Amino acid sequence: MRILLFCLLIPYFGFSQARVTPWFNKKKAASVITFDNNCPGQFQYALPALNSRNLPAASFVISGGSQCGNINWSEVTQAFAAGHEIASHPVTHGMLRNMDTTQIRQEMASSFQ
């Protein structure tokens, strides 16, 4: 069983070079379906619709609850069991750019608990 937990933090970077790499099995393109903030409709409606079409998604969950309410861990577990990726999110969904390094570390470390 694999669990993918990560948080993507992108400060304001400038990218000077781009490189195009071939897709797996020489496919022409790829797409990624993601959900943010663990709102109930994502697990109740969207993921079952994706499951019926055999389309995986990634959900970035806020372990401390979100503006949509507290997280239902049973739904998260079911989504993972169905093949969707579950990724971490800062615990309080605070604005990281307004936090000092200690606060950011606390947000990120706590998101995995």
Secondary structure as UniProt FT lines:
FT   HELIX           24..26
FT   STRAND          34..36
FT   TURN            37..38
FT   HELIX           40..41
FT   HELIX           42..46
FT   HELIX           47..52
FT   TURN            53..54
FT   STRAND          58..61
FT   TURN            63..64
FT   TURN            67..68
FT   HELIX           73..81
FT   TURN            82..83
FT   STRAND          85..88
FT   TURN            91..92
FT   HELIX           96..98
FT   HELIX           101..110
FT   TURN            111..112
//
